[in-house]
């Protein structure tokens, strides 16, 4: 059933989430959406490539990561019905240092930035959608920065359980630990001693 997702349904979903739209605006939004399937373990974006799209995950799980001193650092974990992009590469049109991998079989709908900006010039509600997507992306980045900057290991884990329960259930622990900036051993200890109130 999941494989017969209509582009129209995704346009409606995005409109519901980010901006009200007229029938004509939905037509325009639908016309620029590009469905792309990725197998588990497949790379969506590699280091050195230019990010040209904003991606909406219809279903699946992704991780955004980079290498530092030979280690993989997880910067973002994305799940069903969320947006991801490599924002600096997208706007500067420069090669990214980030990589994006599908952790599960994943269906994304790409919003090519070039097309989105073209249609946003003539459609005020698509302009609003574009702005709200960017606002949401910045807020998510800020929340993650604040989480690792200010919270104890236990509070980081508890907050992530509340904000992203599906990611906690589905992502490998090694990536969750990296995202929360702790070792897998610390995460195991935190998990063992955490009583969740949800």
C-alpha positions as a printed NumPy array, in Angstrom:
array([[  0.   ,   0.   ,   0.   ],
       [  2.797,   2.403,   0.922],
       [  4.331,   2.091,  -2.551],
       [  1.282,   3.641,  -4.268],
       [  1.645,   7.026,  -2.568],
       [  0.374,   9.699,  -4.916],
       [  2.355,  12.899,  -5.402],
       [ -0.937,  14.749,  -4.869],
       [ -1.215,  13.262,  -1.363],
       [  2.263,  14.539,  -0.514],
       [  1.448,  18.015,  -1.842],
       [ -1.64 ,  18.016,   0.412],
       [  0.392,  16.765,   3.384],
       [  2.971,  19.548,   2.924],
       [  0.21 ,  22.152,   2.527],
       [ -1.494,  20.941,   5.721],
       [  1.759,  21.076,   7.631],
       [  3.208,  24.345,   6.363],
       [  0.731,  26.542,   4.506],
       [ -2.87 ,  26.65 ,   3.289],
       [ -3.087,  26.406,  -0.499],
       [ -5.526,  26.979,  -3.32 ],
       [ -6.293,  24.149,  -5.741],
       [ -4.013,  25.803,  -8.334],
       [ -1.146,  26.131,  -5.857],
       [ -1.486,  22.452,  -4.95 ],
       [ -1.218,  21.663,  -8.681],
       [  1.985,  23.709,  -8.892],
       [  3.487,  22.12 ,  -5.76 ],
       [  2.589,  18.638,  -7.013],
       [  4.261,  19.368, -10.364],
       [  7.689,  19.968,  -8.779],
       [  7.718,  17.022,  -6.32 ],
       [ 10.046,  14.178,  -7.338],
       [  9.557,  10.756,  -5.67 ],
       [ 12.812,   8.834,  -5.086],
       [ 13.214,   5.427,  -3.398],
       [ 16.339,   4.397,  -1.528],
       [ 17.21 ,   0.924,  -0.289],
       [ 18.481,   0.374,   3.247],
       [ 22.152,   1.385,   3.343],
       [ 21.968,   3.406,   0.126],
       [ 23.567,   6.845,   0.057],
       [ 21.156,   9.715,  -0.632],
       [ 23.94 ,  12.31 ,  -0.702],
       [ 27.693,  11.799,  -0.624],
       [ 30.46 ,  14.092,   0.59 ],
       [ 31.573,  16.34 ,  -2.245],
       [ 28.175,  16.445,  -3.946],
       [ 26.047,  19.585,  -4.07 ],
       [ 22.683,  19.338,  -2.287],
       [ 20.09 ,  20.582,  -4.79 ],
       [ 16.89 ,  19.508,  -3.011],
       [ 14.876,  19.815,   0.141],
       [ 13.741,  16.271,   0.961],
       [ 10.482,  15.186,   2.569],
       [ 10.553,  11.661,   4.006],
       [  7.253,   9.95 ,   3.278],
       [  8.405,   6.828,   5.076],
       [ 11.772,   5.571,   6.208],
       [ 14.715,   6.657,   8.339],
       [ 17.839,   8.61 ,   7.385],
       [ 20.992,   9.782,   9.081],
       [ 23.064,  12.814,   8.2  ],
       [ 26.699,  12.466,   9.231],
       [ 30.245,  13.643,   8.626],
       [ 33.747,  12.41 ,   9.344],
       [ 35.916,  13.993,  12.026],
       [ 39.328,  12.533,  12.912],
       [ 38.366,   9.34 ,  11.109],
       [ 35.132,   8.939,  13.093],
       [ 31.583,   9.201,  11.824],
       [ 29.606,  11.897,  13.667],
       [ 25.816,  11.747,  13.346],
       [ 24.354,  15.22 ,  12.974],
       [ 20.717,  14.431,  12.236],
       [ 18.339,  11.475,  12.286],
       [ 15.194,  11.904,  10.198],
       [ 12.026,   9.832,  10.23 ],
       [  8.659,   9.577,   8.477],
       [  7.015,  12.884,   7.574],
       [  9.996,  15.078,   8.311],
       [ 12.213,  17.293,   6.171],
       [ 15.972,  17.198,   5.722],
       [ 18.565,  19.017,   3.622],
       [ 22.232,  20.009,   3.727],
       [ 21.407,  23.656,   4.194],
       [ 24.822,  25.248,   3.565],
       [ 25.411,  23.251,   0.385],
       [ 21.846,  23.94 ,  -0.756],
       [ 22.137,  27.731,  -0.496],
       [ 25.778,  28.224,  -1.409],
       [ 25.586,  25.619,  -4.188],
       [ 28.897,  24.227,  -2.954],
       [ 29.987,  20.617,  -2.297],
       [ 28.818,  19.325,   1.072],
       [ 30.977,  17.804,   3.807],
       [ 27.887,  15.96 ,   5.039],
       [ 26.588,  12.604,   3.879],
       [ 23.066,  11.222,   4.039],
       [ 22.325,   7.503,   4.263],
       [ 19.026,   5.6  ,   4.271],
       [ 18.893,   3.481,   7.453],
       [ 15.735,   1.752,   6.245],
       [ 14.029,   1.37 ,   2.897],
       [ 13.049,   5.019,   2.404],
       [ 10.742,   6.942,   0.085],
       [ 11.495,  10.646,  -0.18 ],
       [  9.888,  13.401,  -2.201],
       [ 12.475,  15.891,  -3.408],
       [ 11.649,  19.576,  -3.74 ],
       [ 14.3  ,  20.907,  -6.137],
       [ 15.397,  24.28 ,  -4.732],
       [ 15.679,  25.875,  -8.187],
       [ 12.087,  24.918,  -9.106],
       [ 10.735,  25.76 ,  -5.671],
       [ 12.193,  29.266,  -5.855],
       [ 10.793,  29.765,  -9.36 ],
       [  7.234,  28.837,  -8.372],
       [  7.449,  30.693,  -5.041],
       [  7.855,  33.958,  -6.994],
       [  4.302,  33.618,  -8.332],
       [  2.547,  31.726,  -5.509],
       [  2.432,  33.406,  -2.117],
       [  1.389,  30.257,  -0.209],
       [  4.274,  28.277,  -1.725],
       [  6.526,  31.144,  -0.607],
       [  5.145,  30.711,   2.933],
       [  5.651,  26.918,   2.75 ],
       [  9.289,  27.433,   1.664],
       [  9.924,  29.888,   4.501],
       [  8.287,  27.646,   7.121],
       [ 10.303,  24.626,   5.995],
       [ 13.518,  26.645,   6.403],
       [ 12.386,  27.989,   9.792],
       [ 11.626,  24.449,  10.977],
       [ 15.03 ,  23.222,   9.794],
       [ 16.832,  26.017,  11.671],
       [ 14.811,  25.392,  14.846],
       [ 15.633,  21.653,  14.73 ],
       [ 19.354,  22.501,  14.366],
       [ 19.161,  24.964,  17.258],
       [ 17.342,  22.461,  19.506],
       [ 20.024,  19.864,  18.833],
       [ 22.818,  22.375,  19.504],
       [ 21.173,  23.405,  22.798],
       [ 20.577,  19.785,  23.769],
       [ 24.238,  18.811,  23.522],
       [ 25.451,  22.151,  24.882],
       [ 23.317,  22.478,  28.   ],
       [ 21.805,  19.125,  28.988],
       [ 23.214,  16.223,  30.996],
       [ 23.557,  12.877,  29.187],
       [ 20.423,  11.583,  30.909],
       [ 18.366,  14.678,  30.03 ],
       [ 19.59 ,  14.555,  26.416],
       [ 18.313,  11.011,  26.116],
       [ 14.992,  11.764,  27.878],
       [ 14.336,  14.787,  25.64 ],
       [ 15.112,  12.807,  22.517],
       [ 12.701,  10.075,  23.651],
       [  9.974,  12.713,  23.904],
       [ 10.834,  14.566,  20.686],
       [ 11.696,  11.577,  18.473],
       [ 10.316,   8.347,  19.959],
       [ 10.313,   6.592,  16.568],
       [ 13.974,   7.387,  15.982],
       [ 14.839,   5.969,  19.429],
       [ 12.977,   2.75 ,  18.567],
       [ 14.295,   2.348,  15.03 ],
       [ 17.813,   3.805,  14.742],
       [ 20.904,   1.767,  15.725],
       [ 22.122,   2.763,  19.185],
       [ 25.582,   3.679,  17.896],
       [ 24.028,   6.467,  15.779],
       [ 21.773,   7.671,  18.593],
       [ 24.819,   7.848,  20.884],
       [ 26.761,   9.82 ,  18.277],
       [ 23.829,  12.2  ,  17.718],
       [ 23.586,  12.801,  21.482],
       [ 27.385,  13.224,  21.678],
       [ 28.033,  10.374,  24.055],
       [ 29.731,   6.992,  23.793],
       [ 27.584,   3.875,  23.196],
       [ 28.618,   2.737,  26.708],
       [ 27.335,   5.976,  28.27 ],
       [ 24.097,   5.648,  26.304],
       [ 23.645,   2.067,  27.556],
       [ 24.119,   3.227,  31.148],
       [ 21.721,   6.158,  30.659],
       [ 19.089,   3.883,  29.08 ],
       [ 19.395,   1.381,  31.912],
       [ 18.913,   4.056,  34.577],
       [ 16.224,   6.127,  32.839],
       [ 12.599,   5.732,  33.789],
       [ 10.612,   7.347,  31.022],
       [  7.329,   9.021,  31.825],
       [  5.634,   8.556,  28.471]])
